[in-house]
Amino acid sequence: PAGTRSAVLNTEARTVEADVLSRRCVMMRLVDFSYEQYQKALRQSAGAVVIILPRSISSVPQDVVRQFMEIEPEMLAMETIVPVYFAVEDEELLSIYEQTRAASASQGSASAAEVLLHTATANGFQMVTSGAQSKAINDWLIPSVEGRLTGLGGEDLPTVVIVAHYDSFGVAPWLSHGADSNGSGISVLLELARLFSRLYTYRRTHAGYNLLFFASGGGKFNYQGTKRWLEDNLDHTDSSLLQDNVAFVLCLDTLGRGNSLHLHVSKPPKEGTLQHAFLRELEMVVASQFPEVKFSMVHKKINLAEDMLAWEHERFAIRRLPAFTISHLESHRDSLRNSIMDRRARIDTKALTRNTQIIAEALTRVIYNLTEKGAPADMQIFTDQMQIQQEQLESVMDWLSSQPRAAQLIDKDSTFLNTLEYYMGRYLKDVKQHHVKADKRDPEFVFYDQLKQVMNAYRVKPAIFDLLLAVCIAAYLGVAYVAVQHFGLLYKMIQRLSLKTKQQ
């Protein structure tokens, strides 16, 4: 419901300092942005709002970033007919903004004559967009990628499913890079695929569990990729690793910073189950090897009355599969999960590497039953040649966060998806895409085209300049007319005087 699809614009630029914003294109810089000013523009029926973002988000003060991230959900939830644009600043755009700001600020001068004079002589900018109106895309689809490592020891083996959604979300799709949410989750998933592919290469370390890796699409749209993947594997097939004997599903979400880890569950795991064993292994690995990390289990029941699910594991829990999500966030409502401010600079690579090791160590201890075999709690498994590769995680994070990954921007032929599929294919077997198509009768979500617009700024004189110019021309012509009339009378008087003089 946010924003408007009638986004074609042809109106004069103003900054929020101006008294009258009606039918004006209101320009705001992020460093000066406030929700009150934004609402002021909407209340006055502005023609459009342009929010100017700095080229480097890391240069913005943290309190400004935090404030905008708190406002962003409100902007997304608010219905408005005013189009809202986001633009990355450059020298020309800043020059336009500063000139517009100076013109807007001058309107508050005490002297009406000064205001009139400045208004008449100042240069303004007409902001114009062109192109067709946005239209609904009827044949959109959401792609996901899956791959597997088959366990050793028979066909009917328990399966551990590792899931992370790859798409990002924010108030502007083209600026949603999703570094922590959920680039970090995909980075951990790919590193786990690399590590376990090496373990599963040798018979001596080939575990008796199937590992199923799923990079899901549409995570920010109520986990649509996961929903349809489950339907296809559970309802429409006779042969699937999800069909029988799923040990548990581990969802990876926002793991790129902080000194805390939380295991989010819809139902606390029962003692004696493998998911309970994984919980205990996580607690033990953190306590013995990473005491600086605060670990806890967060229990939240699924609220089916809500339109949107809180975490990805809830999609599996609804289908009665044991599942949980691990994240450094304690609440699903954290604004970091849906923000254009979620950039690469916010990722702590050391924390990401540490979290990857915690998950890998706990998962390995469960799959190989190391605690029952007497392995000490502080024994690190992934060392030397098998250690977590921080450089690998950094390069994957650089790649993921270098591009917007909003679901509207990614189709089955996108470079991002092909690269992700190739990367997973290096370590996993049976790698393939899974596509979710919209239900045309009752679509869960509708995507629109025209996500980017080119806006042109034309330097113009204000309308009052034309009015004053017309008044001046009229006055000039009036004076000229009067002068001509007076000159004619004067000429006649001179002629009469000259005639009388001759007669005398």
C-alpha positions in Angstrom: 0.0 0.0 0.0 3.0 2.3 0.4 3.7 5.1 -2.2 1.8 5.5 -5.4 1.9 4.1 -8.9 1.0 7.5 -10.4 4.6 8.8 -10.2 4.9 10.9 -13.3 6.0 14.4 -12.1 6.3 17.9 -13.5 6.4 20.4 -10.7 8.6 23.1 -9.0 11.3 22.1 -6.5 11.2 23.3 -2.8 12.8 22.2 0.4 10.8 21.6 3.5 11.7 25.0 4.9 9.3 26.7 2.4 6.0 27.8 3.8 3.9 26.4 0.9 4.6 22.9 -0.3 1.4 22.1 -2.1 2.0 20.7 -5.5 5.7 21.2 -5.1 8.5 18.6 -5.3 9.9 18.6 -1.7 13.6 17.8 -1.5 15.1 16.5 1.8 18.6 15.3 2.7 18.9 12.3 4.9 21.2 14.1 7.4 18.4 16.6 7.9 15.5 14.2 7.6 12.8 13.9 10.2 9.4 12.2 10.3 7.7 15.4 11.2 9.0 17.1 8.1 8.0 14.2 6.0 4.5 14.3 7.4 4.4 18.0 6.8 5.0 17.5 3.1 2.3 14.8 2.9 -0.2 16.9 4.9 0.3 19.9 2.5 -0.3 17.6 -0.5 3.2 17.9 -1.9 3.5 16.9 -5.6 6.4 14.5 -4.6 9.1 14.0 -2.0 12.7 13.4 -3.0 15.0 12.0 -0.2 18.7 12.5 -1.0 21.0 9.8 0.3 24.8 10.2 0.8 27.1 8.2 -1.4 28.5 6.5 1.6 26.1 5.4 4.3 29.0 4.8 6.6 29.7 8.5 6.7 26.3 9.3 8.1 26.2 9.7 11.9 24.9 6.6 13.6 22.1 8.5 15.4 20.8 9.7 12.0 20.9 6.2 10.6 19.2 4.8 13.6 16.5 7.4 13.5 15.8 6.7 9.8 15.7 3.0 10.4 13.0 3.6 13.1 11.0 5.7 10.7 11.3 3.4 7.7 8.6 0.9 8.9 6.2 3.8 9.3 6.9 5.0 5.8 6.3 1.5 4.4 3.0 1.1 6.4 1.6 4.5 5.5 -0.8 4.7 2.6 -0.1 7.8 0.5 -0.9 9.2 -2.9 2.4 11.2 -2.9 5.2 9.6 -4.8 8.4 9.3 -2.8 11.7 9.1 -4.6 15.2 8.3 -3.3 18.3 9.5 -5.0 22.0 9.2 -4.2 23.7 12.5 -4.0 26.3 13.9 -6.3 27.7 17.4 -6.9 25.0 18.5 -9.3 22.2 17.2 -7.1 23.6 18.9 -4.0 24.0 22.2 -6.0 20.3 22.0 -7.0 19.4 21.2 -3.4 21.4 24.1 -1.9 20.0 26.6 -4.5 16.5 25.4 -3.8 17.1 25.6 -0.1 18.3 29.2 -0.3 15.3 30.2 -2.3 12.9 28.4 0.1 14.6 29.9 3.2 14.4 33.5 1.8 10.6 33.3 1.9 10.7 33.7 5.6 12.4 37.2 5.4 10.8 40.0 7.3 10.6 42.4 4.4 7.9 41.7 1.9 9.7 43.7 -0.7 12.9 41.6 -0.2 10.9 38.5 -0.6 9.2 39.8 -3.8 12.5 40.9 -5.2 14.3 37.6 -4.4 11.4 35.6 -5.7 11.4 37.5 -8.9 15.2 37.3 -9.5 16.0 33.8 -8.1 16.5 30.7 -10.3 14.3 27.8 -9.6 14.1 24.2 -10.7 11.3 22.3 -12.4 11.5 18.6 -11.6 10.2 16.4 -14.4 9.9 12.7 -14.9 8.9 10.9 -18.0 7.8 7.5 -19.0 4.8 5.2 -18.6 3.0 4.7 -15.3 3.8 1.6 -13.3 1.9 -1.5 -14.3 1.3 -4.8 -12.4 3.5 -7.7 -13.6 1.2 -10.6 -14.2 3.8 -13.3 -14.7 6.2 -12.6 -11.9 8.0 -15.5 -10.3 10.3 -16.0 -7.2 13.2 -18.3 -7.8 15.0 -20.3 -5.0 18.0 -22.7 -5.2 18.4 -26.0 -3.5 21.2 -28.6 -3.2 22.1 -31.6 -1.1 24.8 -33.8 0.4 23.6 -37.4 0.7 24.5 -39.2 3.9 26.3 -42.6 4.2 24.5 -45.7 5.2 21.3 -46.4 3.4 18.4 -44.5 1.9 16.2 -43.9 4.9 18.5 -41.4 6.7 17.4 -38.5 8.8 17.7 -35.1 7.0 19.0 -31.8 8.4 17.7 -28.9 6.4 19.7 -25.6 6.4 17.8 -22.6 5.1 18.5 -18.9 4.5 16.5 -16.4 2.4 18.7 -14.4 0.0 16.4 -11.4 -0.8 16.6 -8.0 0.8 13.9 -5.4 1.5 13.6 -1.7 2.2 11.6 1.4 1.4 13.3 1.6 -2.0 13.9 -1.7 -3.8 16.9 -0.5 -5.9 18.7 0.6 -2.7 18.0 -2.5 -0.7 21.4 -4.3 -0.4 20.5 -6.4 2.8 24.0 -7.0 4.1 23.0 -8.4 7.5 19.5 -9.3 6.5 20.1 -11.6 4.9 23.4 -11.5 3.2 25.0 -12.8 6.4 22.6 -15.8 6.5 23.5 -16.8 2.9 27.2 -16.3 3.6 27.0 -18.7 6.6 24.9 -21.2 4.5 27.6 -21.2 1.7 30.4 -21.7 4.2 28.6 -24.6 5.9 28.1 -26.1 2.4 31.8 -25.8 1.8 32.9 -27.3 5.1 30.5 -30.3 5.1 31.2 -31.1 1.4 34.8 -31.7 2.5 33.7 -33.9 5.4 31.3 -35.8 3.1 34.1 -36.4 0.6 35.8 -39.0 2.7 34.2 -42.2 3.9 35.8 -41.9 7.3 34.1 -38.5 7.9 30.9 -39.2 5.9 28.0 -38.8 8.4 24.8 -40.8 8.4 22.6 -37.7 7.8 21.4 -36.1 4.6 22.1 -32.4 4.5 19.6 -30.3 2.4 20.6 -26.7 1.7 18.0 -24.2 0.5 18.6 -20.6 -0.5 15.0 -19.3 -0.5 13.5 -16.4 -2.4 10.7 -14.2 -1.3 11.8 -14.3 2.3 10.8 -10.6 2.7 7.4 -11.4 1.2 6.2 -13.8 4.0 8.6 -16.5 2.9 6.7 -17.3 -0.3 9.6 -19.3 -1.8 9.7 -21.6 1.3 6.0 -21.9 1.4 5.6 -23.2 -2.2 8.8 -25.3 -1.8 7.2 -27.1 1.1 3.9 -27.5 -0.7 5.7 -29.0 -3.7 7.8 -31.4 -1.6 5.2 -32.5 0.9 1.9 -32.4 -1.1 2.8 -33.0 -4.8 5.6 -35.6 -4.8 6.1 -39.1 -3.6 9.9 -38.8 -3.2 11.5 -36.0 -1.2 14.0 -35.6 1.6 11.4 -33.5 3.3 8.8 -36.3 3.0 10.0 -38.4 5.9 12.4 -38.3 8.8 13.4 -34.6 9.0 15.7 -34.3 12.0 15.3 -30.5 12.2 15.4 -27.4 10.1 18.0 -24.7 10.9 17.2 -21.2 9.5 20.0 -18.6 9.3 19.0 -15.0 9.6 21.0 -11.8 10.5 24.3 -13.2 11.8 26.7 -10.4 10.9 27.3 -8.5 14.0 26.9 -8.3 17.8 27.9 -10.4 20.7 24.7 -12.3 21.2 23.0 -15.3 19.5 19.3 -16.3 19.9 17.7 -19.5 18.9 14.1 -18.6 18.0 11.6 -21.4 18.4 7.8 -21.8 18.0 7.8 -24.7 20.4 10.6 -25.6 22.9 12.3 -28.8 21.8 11.6 -31.9 23.9 14.4 -33.7 25.7 15.7 -36.7 23.8 15.1 -35.2 20.4 17.8 -34.1 18.0 16.7 -30.5 18.0 17.1 -30.5 21.8 20.6 -32.0 21.4 21.4 -29.2 19.0 20.2 -26.6 21.5 22.4 -28.1 24.2 25.4 -28.3 21.8 25.0 -24.6 21.0 24.9 -23.7 24.7 28.0 -25.8 25.4 30.1 -24.5 22.4 29.3 -20.9 23.3 30.0 -21.4 27.0 33.3 -23.3 26.6 34.8 -21.7 23.5 33.2 -18.2 23.1 32.3 -17.0 26.6 32.0 -13.4 25.3 28.8 -14.4 23.4 25.4 -14.2 25.2 23.2 -17.1 24.0 19.6 -17.7 24.8 16.5 -19.5 23.4 13.6 -17.2 22.5 10.2 -18.9 22.5 7.4 -17.2 20.5 4.2 -19.0 19.4 3.0 -18.7 15.9 0.2 -16.1 15.5 -1.8 -17.2 12.6 -4.0 -14.1 12.9 -1.0 -12.0 11.7 -0.7 -11.4 8.0 3.1 -11.8 8.1 5.1 -14.6 9.9 7.9 -13.5 12.2 10.7 -15.9 11.2 11.3 -18.4 8.4 11.2 -21.4 10.7 7.5 -20.8 11.3 6.8 -21.9 7.7 8.2 -25.3 8.6 6.6 -25.4 12.0 3.1 -24.9 10.4 3.8 -28.1 8.5 4.8 -29.8 11.7 8.5 -30.0 10.9 10.9 -29.3 13.8 12.5 -26.0 13.0 14.2 -22.9 14.5 16.0 -19.7 13.5 19.3 -18.6 14.8 20.0 -14.8 14.7 21.8 -12.1 16.7 18.5 -10.2 16.9 16.3 -10.9 19.9 13.1 -9.7 18.2 11.7 -10.1 14.7 10.5 -6.5 14.9 14.0 -5.1 14.7 14.1 -2.4 12.0 17.4 -3.7 10.7 15.6 -6.6 8.9 13.9 -4.3 6.4 16.0 -1.2 5.8 18.0 0.4 3.0 20.5 1.3 5.7 21.5 -2.3 6.0 24.8 -1.9 4.2 28.2 -3.7 4.1 29.8 -1.2 6.5 27.5 -2.5 9.3 28.9 -6.1 9.0 31.5 -7.1 11.6 33.4 -9.8 9.7 35.0 -11.2 12.9 31.6 -11.6 14.5 30.3 -13.3 11.3 33.2 -15.7 11.3 32.7 -16.5 15.0 29.0 -17.1 14.5 29.7 -19.4 11.6 32.1 -21.4 13.7 29.7 -21.7 16.6 27.0 -23.0 14.3 29.4 -25.3 12.4 30.8 -26.7 15.6 27.4 -27.4 17.2 26.0 -28.9 14.0 29.0 -31.2 13.6 28.8 -32.4 17.3 25.2 -33.3 16.8 25.6 -35.1 13.4 28.6 -37.1 14.5 27.3 -37.5 18.1 30.6 -36.3 19.5 29.5 -35.5 23.0 28.1 -39.0 23.5 31.5 -40.3 22.2 33.3 -38.3 24.9 34.7 -35.4 23.0 35.6 -32.5 25.3 33.4 -29.4 25.2 36.3 -27.1 24.3 37.5 -29.2 21.5 37.5 -27.2 18.3 36.8 -29.2 15.2 37.3 -26.7 12.4 41.0 -25.8 12.7 44.1 -25.9 10.4 43.1 -26.9 6.9 39.4 -27.2 7.9 39.1 -23.8 9.6 36.5 -21.2 8.8 37.8 -19.0 6.0 37.3 -15.4 7.0 38.6 -14.2 3.7 36.0 -16.4 1.9 33.2 -15.0 4.1 34.4 -11.4 3.4 34.4 -11.9 -0.4 31.0 -13.5 -0.3 29.6 -10.6 1.8 31.2 -8.1 -0.6 29.5 -9.8 -3.5 26.1 -10.1 -1.8 26.1 -6.5 -0.5 27.3 -4.9 -3.7 23.9 -5.3 -5.4 20.3 -4.8 -4.5 18.5 -8.1 -4.0 14.8 -7.1 -3.6 12.6 -9.9 -4.8 11.1 -7.7 -7.5 14.5 -7.4 -9.1 15.6 -11.0 -9.3 14.3 -13.5 -11.9 15.5 -16.9 -13.0 17.9 -15.5 -15.5 19.5 -12.8 -13.2 23.3 -12.7 -12.9 22.9 -12.9 -9.1 20.9 -16.1 -9.2 23.1 -17.8 -11.7 26.2 -17.0 -9.6 24.5 -18.3 -6.5 23.5 -21.5 -8.3 27.1 -21.9 -9.6 28.6 -21.3 -6.2 26.3 -23.9 -4.5 27.1 -26.3 -7.3 30.8 -26.3 -6.4 30.0 -28.0 -3.1 26.6 -29.7 -3.4 24.9 -32.3 -5.5 21.6 -32.1 -7.4 21.7 -28.3 -7.4 18.6 -26.8 -9.1 16.3 -23.9 -9.1 12.8 -23.9 -7.7 10.3 -21.3 -9.0 7.2 -19.8 -7.4 4.6 -18.4 -9.8 1.9 -16.0 -8.8 -1.6 -17.4 -8.3 -3.5 -15.3 -10.9 -6.9 -15.8 -9.2 -5.7 -14.8 -5.8 -2.1 -13.5 -5.8 -0.3 -13.3 -2.5 1.7 -10.3 -3.7 1.6 -8.1 -6.7 4.9 -6.7 -8.2 5.0 -3.6 -10.3 7.4 -2.4 -13.0 9.0 1.1 -13.2 11.0 0.8 -10.0 13.4 3.4 -11.2 12.7 6.7 -12.8 14.9 9.3 -14.4 14.1 12.8 -13.0 15.3 15.8 -14.9 15.9 19.2 -13.3 15.3 22.2 -15.5 16.6 25.6 -14.4 13.6 28.0 -14.7 12.5 31.4 -13.5 9.5 31.3 -11.0 6.0 32.0 -12.3 6.0 35.4 -10.5 9.0 36.4 -12.6 6.8 36.1 -15.7 4.1 38.1 -13.9 6.4 40.9 -12.8 8.0 40.9 -16.3 4.5 41.3 -17.8 3.8 44.1 -15.4 7.1 45.9 -16.2 6.4 45.6 -19.9 2.9 46.9 -19.5 4.2 49.8 -17.4 6.9 50.5 -19.9 4.4 50.5 -22.7 2.1 52.7 -20.6 4.8 55.2 -19.9 5.8 55.2 -23.6 2.2 55.8 -24.6 1.8 58.6 -22.1 5.1 60.1 -23.2 4.0 59.9 -26.9 0.7 61.5 -26.1 2.4 64.3 -24.1 5.0 64.7 -26.8 2.2 65.2 -29.4 0.5 67.8 -27.3 3.8 69.6 -26.7 4.5 69.5 -30.4 1.1 71.1 -31.2 1.6 73.8 -28.6 5.0 74.6 -30.0 3.5 74.8 -33.5 0.8 77.2 -32.4 3.3 79.4 -30.6 5.5 79.4 -33.7 2.5 80.3 -35.9 1.5 83.3 -33.6 5.1 84.5 -33.6 5.2 84.6 -37.4 1.8 86.4 -37.6 3.0 89.1 -35.2 
